[in-house]
Amino acid sequence: QVQLVESGGGLVQPGGSLRLSCAASGFTFSNYALTWYRQAPGKAREPIATISASGITTNYADSVKGRFTISKDNEKNTMYLQMNSLKPEDTAVYYCGTLGVWGQGTQVTVSA
């Protein structure tokens, strides 16, 4: 079955960087678009970045545009989210998703 496993979260100071990974299995990774989502405390889960199956086309929420970069390695069945210039408001649990499935999430906390 489809499995997605996120990793790379942690505690970082404002202005810092993190790179999240999403390891996928159970489907033909190169055939599907994937999305990074996040859910802040008390808020709904929201999509923040999407990448096409080929990896050529990307889209970002305005809140992360210019700071976050989504990418995927179809040989490693892994998607990434490079997060730079992190802000306290980026604090959330980050999930990857496709085909109606999400991983367990990884916590990102931005705090001094």
Buried (B, 14 or more C-beta within 10 A) or exposed (E): EBEBBBBBBEEBEEEBEBEBBBBBEEBEBEEBBBBBBBBBEEEEBEBBBBBEBEBEEBBBBEEBEEBBBBBBEBEEBBBBBBBBEBBEEBBBBBBBBBEEBBBEBBEBBBEE
